[in-house]
Amino acid sequence: MRKKIDWEKEFQITAICREDMRDYFSDEEIASLDDADMKHIANKMSDAYMNTFWLDMQIIVEEALKYKKIERG
C-alpha cells in the first residue's frame, strides 16, 4: 500500500542570521543592523533567490531522481 502524500507540506529552504555575515563584514557593521534591517535583508535575499529558484529546483530534483534510479538498480 502506498503512503498518502501531503502535496502541500512545506520544507524550509534557508534562513539568514548575523553569524552568516561574519566572513564578509566586521562585527561592528553587523551589530549596527537591527532586526528590522535583518528582516529587510532577508526579504531582499528571498527576492533575489526566487530569480533562479524554479530552474535550480528542476536541476536539483532531476539529480535526486537520477540518484534514486541508480540506487534502485
N, CA, C and O atoms as a MOPAC input file, in Angstrom:
PM7 MOZYME 1SCF
protein

 N      0.83700 1    -1.17100 1     0.00000 1
 C      0.00000 1     0.00000 1     0.00000 1
 C      0.89300 1     1.24900 1     0.00000 1
 O      1.86300 1     1.33000 1     0.75400 1
 N      0.55600 1     2.20400 1    -0.84500 1
 C      1.32800 1     3.45100 1    -0.93000 1
 C      0.94300 1     4.39700 1     0.19400 1
 O     -0.20900 1     4.44200 1     0.62500 1
 N      1.92800 1     5.14700 1     0.65900 1
 C      1.67400 1     6.16700 1     1.66600 1
 C      0.91100 1     7.32400 1     1.02500 1
 O      1.10500 1     7.64000 1    -0.14900 1
 N      0.04600 1     7.94600 1     1.81400 1
 C     -0.64600 1     9.14200 1     1.35300 1
 C      0.36500 1    10.28300 1     1.32800 1
 O      1.10200 1    10.49200 1     2.29100 1
 N      0.39300 1    11.01000 1     0.23300 1
 C      1.33800 1    12.11300 1     0.07100 1
 C      0.64000 1    13.43200 1     0.37500 1
 O     -0.42700 1    13.72900 1    -0.16300 1
 N      1.26700 1    14.21900 1     1.25100 1
 C      0.78100 1    15.57000 1     1.54800 1
 C      1.44200 1    16.50600 1     0.54200 1
 O      2.58600 1    16.91800 1     0.73900 1
 N      0.74200 1    16.84000 1    -0.51900 1
 C      1.29000 1    17.63300 1    -1.61700 1
 C      1.59200 1    19.06400 1    -1.21700 1
 O      2.36500 1    19.74300 1    -1.89300 1
 N      0.99500 1    19.53600 1    -0.12400 1
 C      1.17000 1    20.92100 1     0.31000 1
 C      2.16700 1    21.07200 1     1.46200 1
 O      2.40200 1    22.19300 1     1.91500 1
 N      2.76300 1    19.97100 1     1.94900 1
 C      3.72200 1    20.04700 1     3.04800 1
 C      4.93300 1    20.86300 1     2.60700 1
 O      5.49800 1    20.62400 1     1.54000 1
 N      5.32100 1    21.82000 1     3.43100 1
 C      6.43700 1    22.69900 1     3.10000 1
 C      7.70500 1    22.25700 1     3.81500 1
 O      7.65400 1    21.70200 1     4.91200 1
 N      8.85400 1    22.51500 1     3.17200 1
 C     10.15700 1    22.23500 1     3.73200 1
 C     10.98800 1    23.50400 1     3.62700 1
 O     11.15700 1    24.05800 1     2.54100 1
 N     11.50300 1    23.95800 1     4.76200 1
 C     12.26500 1    25.20700 1     4.78500 1
 C     13.51700 1    25.06900 1     3.92800 1
 O     14.20900 1    24.05100 1     3.96900 1
 N     13.79300 1    26.10500 1     3.15800 1
 C     14.95700 1    26.10300 1     2.28500 1
 C     16.14600 1    26.77400 1     2.94200 1
 O     17.23500 1    26.20100 1     2.97800 1
 N     15.96100 1    27.95700 1     3.45200 1
 C     17.09600 1    28.66700 1     4.02300 1
 C     16.65400 1    29.75700 1     4.97700 1
 O     15.47700 1    30.10900 1     5.05600 1
 N     17.61000 1    30.26900 1     5.68300 1
 C     17.40400 1    31.39600 1     6.59400 1
 C     18.71600 1    32.17000 1     6.63800 1
 O     19.74500 1    31.69100 1     6.16100 1
 N     18.67500 1    33.35000 1     7.20400 1
 C     19.88700 1    34.14200 1     7.34600 1
 C     19.97700 1    34.62900 1     8.78700 1
 O     18.96700 1    34.95700 1     9.41000 1
 N     21.20700 1    34.67200 1     9.30600 1
 C     21.43700 1    35.21300 1    10.64100 1
 C     22.70300 1    36.07300 1    10.59000 1
 O     23.46000 1    36.03300 1     9.62000 1
 N     22.90600 1    36.82300 1    11.62000 1
 C     24.07400 1    37.71100 1    11.65200 1
 C     25.38500 1    36.93000 1    11.54400 1
 O     26.34400 1    37.40000 1    10.93200 1
 N     25.42100 1    35.75700 1    12.13000 1
 C     26.63600 1    34.92000 1    12.07400 1
 C     27.05400 1    34.64500 1    10.62600 1
 O     28.24600 1    34.55700 1    10.33100 1
 N     26.08000 1    34.50900 1     9.72600 1
 C     26.37000 1    34.24800 1     8.30700 1
 C     27.19300 1    35.36000 1     7.67300 1
 O     27.87600 1    35.13600 1     6.67300 1
 N     27.13500 1    36.53200 1     8.23700 1
 C     27.77400 1    37.71600 1     7.64000 1
 C     29.21100 1    37.92600 1     8.10600 1
 O     29.92300 1    38.76200 1     7.55100 1
 N     29.63800 1    37.18800 1     9.10500 1
 C     30.91900 1    37.46700 1     9.76400 1
 C     32.13500 1    37.29400 1     8.86000 1
 O     33.16200 1    37.93000 1     9.09900 1
 N     32.05500 1    36.47000 1     7.85000 1
 C     33.18200 1    36.31300 1     6.91500 1
 C     33.30700 1    37.49600 1     5.96300 1
 O     34.32500 1    37.64300 1     5.28700 1
 N     32.29900 1    38.32300 1     5.90600 1
 C     32.26000 1    39.38600 1     4.90500 1
 C     32.22300 1    40.80000 1     5.49300 1
 O     32.60400 1    41.76100 1     4.82500 1
 N     31.76600 1    40.92400 1     6.74000 1
 C     31.60400 1    42.23800 1     7.35600 1
 C     32.14400 1    42.20800 1     8.77600 1
 O     32.21100 1    41.15100 1     9.40200 1
 N     32.52700 1    43.37100 1     9.27600 1
 C     33.05700 1    43.45200 1    10.63900 1
 C     31.92700 1    43.25900 1    11.65300 1
 O     30.75100 1    43.46100 1    11.35000 1
 N     32.32400 1    42.86100 1    12.86800 1
 C     31.32500 1    42.70700 1    13.92700 1
 C     30.61700 1    44.03400 1    14.19100 1
 O     29.42100 1    44.06000 1    14.48400 1
 N     31.35800 1    45.13000 1    14.08700 1
 C     30.77000 1    46.45700 1    14.30000 1
 C     29.69200 1    46.74500 1    13.25200 1
 O     28.61500 1    47.24300 1    13.58100 1
 N     29.98800 1    46.42900 1    11.99400 1
 C     29.00000 1    46.65000 1    10.93300 1
 C     27.75900 1    45.79200 1    11.16500 1
 O     26.62900 1    46.26500 1    11.04600 1
 N     27.98800 1    44.54200 1    11.49300 1
 C     26.85900 1    43.61700 1    11.68600 1
 C     26.02500 1    44.02700 1    12.89500 1
 O     24.79600 1    43.97400 1    12.86000 1
 N     26.70400 1    44.43600 1    13.96300 1
 C     25.99900 1    44.84600 1    15.17900 1
 C     25.11800 1    46.07400 1    14.94900 1
 O     24.15900 1    46.30800 1    15.68400 1
 N     25.45000 1    46.84700 1    13.92900 1
 C     24.64600 1    48.04300 1    13.64300 1
 C     23.31100 1    47.68900 1    12.97900 1
 O     22.43200 1    48.54600 1    12.88200 1
 N     23.14700 1    46.46200 1    12.52600 1
 C     21.91100 1    46.02900 1    11.86700 1
 C     20.90300 1    45.57600 1    12.91700 1
 O     21.13900 1    44.60300 1    13.63300 1
 N     19.78200 1    46.28400 1    13.00600 1
 C     18.74500 1    45.86400 1    13.95100 1
 C     17.86000 1    44.80800 1    13.28900 1
 O     18.06600 1    44.46200 1    12.12600 1
 N     16.88900 1    44.30500 1    14.02100 1
 C     16.02400 1    43.24700 1    13.48700 1
 C     15.24200 1    43.69400 1    12.26000 1
 O     14.98400 1    42.88900 1    11.36500 1
 N     14.86400 1    44.95500 1    12.20700 1
 C     14.15900 1    45.46700 1    11.02200 1
 C     15.08100 1    45.43000 1     9.80400 1
 O     14.64700 1    45.09300 1     8.70300 1
 N     16.36500 1    45.78100 1    10.00400 1
 C     17.33700 1    45.69500 1     8.90900 1
 C     17.49800 1    44.25400 1     8.45400 1
 O     17.55100 1    43.97600 1     7.25600 1
 N     17.57400 1    43.34100 1     9.41100 1
 C     17.74600 1    41.92400 1     9.08100 1
 C     16.53300 1    41.39200 1     8.31300 1
 O     16.67900 1    40.61000 1     7.37300 1
 N     15.34600 1    41.81800 1     8.71900 1
 C     14.12400 1    41.40500 1     8.01000 1
 C     14.15400 1    41.92500 1     6.57300 1
 O     13.79400 1    41.20600 1     5.64100 1
 N     14.58700 1    43.18000 1     6.39700 1
 C     14.70200 1    43.77000 1     5.06300 1
 C     15.71300 1    42.98300 1     4.21700 1
 O     15.45200 1    42.67400 1     3.05500 1
 N     16.85300 1    42.66900 1     4.80500 1
 C     17.88100 1    41.89100 1     4.09700 1
 C     17.32900 1    40.52100 1     3.71700 1
 O     17.52000 1    40.07000 1     2.58700 1
 N     16.65500 1    39.86200 1     4.63800 1
 C     16.07500 1    38.54300 1     4.36300 1
 C     15.06000 1    38.62200 1     3.22400 1
 O     15.02800 1    37.74400 1     2.36100 1
 N     14.23700 1    39.66100 1     3.21600 1
 C     13.25500 1    39.82700 1     2.13400 1
 C     13.94100 1    40.03800 1     0.78900 1
 O     13.52900 1    39.47000 1    -0.22300 1
 N     14.99200 1    40.85900 1     0.78400 1
 C     15.73300 1    41.10100 1    -0.46800 1
 C     16.43300 1    39.82100 1    -0.93500 1
 O     16.47100 1    39.53300 1    -2.13100 1
 N     16.98500 1    39.05900 1     0.00700 1
 C     17.62200 1    37.78700 1    -0.33800 1
 C     16.59200 1    36.81700 1    -0.92700 1
 O     16.87800 1    36.09900 1    -1.88400 1
 N     15.40100 1    36.80900 1    -0.34600 1
 C     14.33100 1    35.95300 1    -0.84700 1
 C     13.96400 1    36.33400 1    -2.27700 1
 O     13.81300 1    35.46800 1    -3.13900 1
 N     13.82200 1    37.63900 1    -2.52200 1
 C     13.50600 1    38.11300 1    -3.87500 1
 C     14.60000 1    37.69700 1    -4.85900 1
 O     14.30800 1    37.22500 1    -5.95700 1
 N     15.85700 1    37.87400 1    -4.45800 1
 C     16.98400 1    37.53000 1    -5.33500 1
 C     17.02000 1    36.03300 1    -5.59800 1
 O     17.27400 1    35.60200 1    -6.72300 1
 N     16.76500 1    35.24300 1    -4.56600 1
 C     16.80000 1    33.79000 1    -4.71000 1
 C     15.69800 1    33.29400 1    -5.64400 1
 O     15.89900 1    32.34300 1    -6.39900 1
 N     14.54800 1    33.93600 1    -5.58900 1
 C     13.42700 1    33.49800 1    -6.43000 1
 C     13.71200 1    33.68500 1    -7.91800 1
 O     13.06400 1    33.05300 1    -8.75200 1
 N     14.66100 1    34.53400 1    -8.25500 1
 C     15.00500 1    34.73100 1    -9.66500 1
 C     15.50200 1    33.44400 1   -10.31600 1
 O     15.29400 1    33.23300 1   -11.51100 1
 N     16.15400 1    32.58900 1    -9.54300 1
 C     16.68300 1    31.33400 1   -10.10800 1
 C     16.05800 1    30.10300 1    -9.46800 1
 O     16.42300 1    28.98100 1    -9.81900 1
 N     15.13300 1    30.28200 1    -8.54300 1
 C     14.57500 1    29.17600 1    -7.77400 1
 C     14.03400 1    28.04900 1    -8.64900 1
 O     14.39100 1    26.88800 1    -8.44900 1
 N     13.18200 1    28.37300 1    -9.61000 1
 C     12.49500 1    27.33100 1   -10.37700 1
 C     13.45900 1    26.52000 1   -11.23000 1
 O     13.31900 1    25.30100 1   -11.33000 1
 N     14.42500 1    27.17200 1   -11.84000 1
 C     15.43300 1    26.44500 1   -12.62700 1
 C     16.30900 1    25.59800 1   -11.70600 1
 O     16.56400 1    24.42900 1   -11.99400 1
 N     16.76400 1    26.17800 1   -10.61500 1
 C     17.58100 1    25.42600 1    -9.65900 1
 C     16.82000 1    24.22300 1    -9.11700 1
 O     17.38200 1    23.13300 1    -9.00200 1
 N     15.53500 1    24.41400 1    -8.78100 1
 C     14.73300 1    23.31600 1    -8.26000 1
 C     14.65700 1    22.17700 1    -9.26700 1
 O     14.80900 1    21.01200 1    -8.89900 1
 N     14.42100 1    22.50500 1   -10.53100 1
 C     14.30800 1    21.47400 1   -11.56100 1
 C     15.60300 1    20.67400 1   -11.66600 1
 O     15.56800 1    19.44500 1   -11.71800 1
 N     16.72300 1    21.34700 1   -11.69800 1
 C     18.02300 1    20.68500 1   -11.81600 1
 C     18.28600 1    19.78600 1   -10.60800 1
 O     18.73100 1    18.64900 1   -10.76800 1
 N     18.01800 1    20.28200 1    -9.41700 1
 C     18.29900 1    19.53100 1    -8.19500 1
 C     17.37100 1    18.32800 1    -8.06000 1
 O     17.80700 1    17.25700 1    -7.63900 1
 N     16.09000 1    18.49200 1    -8.41500 1
 C     15.15500 1    17.36700 1    -8.36100 1
 C     15.55000 1    16.30500 1    -9.38700 1
 O     15.48100 1    15.11200 1    -9.09400 1
 N     15.96100 1    16.72100 1   -10.57600 1
 C     16.42000 1    15.76300 1   -11.58300 1
 C     17.61200 1    14.95700 1   -11.06000 1
 O     17.68000 1    13.74600 1   -11.26800 1
 N     18.54500 1    15.62200 1   -10.38400 1
 C     19.68900 1    14.92300 1    -9.78600 1
 C     19.22900 1    13.90700 1    -8.74500 1
 O     19.71500 1    12.77600 1    -8.72200 1
 N     18.29300 1    14.30600 1    -7.88500 1
 C     17.79200 1    13.42000 1    -6.83900 1
 C     17.09200 1    12.20500 1    -7.44100 1
 O     17.28900 1    11.08100 1    -6.98000 1
 N     16.27700 1    12.42800 1    -8.46800 1
 C     15.58100 1    11.31600 1    -9.12100 1
 C     16.55800 1    10.38100 1    -9.81800 1
 O     16.38000 1     9.16300 1    -9.79200 1
 N     17.58600 1    10.94400 1   -10.44000 1
 C     18.60300 1    10.13000 1   -11.10000 1
 C     19.33700 1     9.27000 1   -10.07200 1
 O     19.60100 1     8.09400 1   -10.31900 1
 N     19.66300 1     9.85200 1    -8.92800 1
 C     20.35400 1     9.12200 1    -7.87200 1
 C     19.47200 1     7.98400 1    -7.36000 1
 O     19.95200 1     6.87100 1    -7.14700 1
 N     18.17400 1     8.26500 1    -7.16000 1
 C     17.26100 1     7.22000 1    -6.68400 1
 C     17.16200 1     6.07300 1    -7.68900 1
 O     17.07600 1     4.90900 1    -7.29900 1
 N     17.17400 1     6.39900 1    -8.96900 1
 C     17.08600 1     5.38000 1   -10.01400 1
 C     18.33800 1     4.50600 1    -9.98800 1
 O     18.24500 1     3.28300 1   -10.08900 1
 N     19.50500 1     5.13000 1    -9.85200 1
 C     20.76300 1     4.39300 1    -9.78100 1
 C     20.79000 1     3.52600 1    -8.52100 1
 O     21.24100 1     2.38100 1    -8.55800 1
 N     20.30600 1     4.07800 1    -7.40600 1
 C     20.30300 1     3.39100 1    -6.12800 1
 C     19.43300 1     2.12600 1    -6.18500 1
 O     19.75400 1     1.11700 1    -5.55700 1
 N     18.34600 1     2.19000 1    -6.93100 1
 C     17.42500 1     1.04500 1    -7.03900 1
 C     17.94000 1    -0.02000 1    -7.99900 1
 O     17.50700 1    -1.17200 1    -7.97400 1
 N     18.87400 1     0.39800 1    -8.84200 1
 C     19.45700 1    -0.55800 1    -9.76900 1
 C     18.74300 1    -0.62900 1   -11.01100 1
 O     19.12000 1    -1.39500 1   -11.89700 1

